[in-house]
Amino acid sequence: MQGDYKGKDIFRHRYVGMDEDAIRQEISRLQEELYSMQDALDFLYDNSKEAKQAALNAQLKNERMLKGIDDKMVRLQRSLDYEAPIKAQLDKVTGEISQKLETANKQRWGKLITLSFINTGMLVILVVLLFYSHFFS
């Protein structure tokens, strides 16, 4: 029986000269390794199921997000005023902003002019007080 085996040398030399108990122990060890490999395969298969389910959930979530984005785009398109071109809308908005800026600038210039009148008045009073204190003291 030993002479009939024509496998790899490592196996032929390993089992040649082993007694029956050693061979049984080796068979037990190999069976344990086989069972542990089967457990590892089962574990990987279960994790594969979980990974597939996670990928399916992610795909469903992405599809819902894409549908939501599509709905928002449709609502945005509906909300745009198609009767007036966008250029006219931009011109209208820029005109309103320019008008508001001009009004704000006029108010600022008015405040600045008032402040300069007050400062000029105070300078005139200060010059008069200096002349008065210099010549009449």
Order of alpha helices (4+ residues) and beta strands (2+ residues): alpha-alpha-alpha
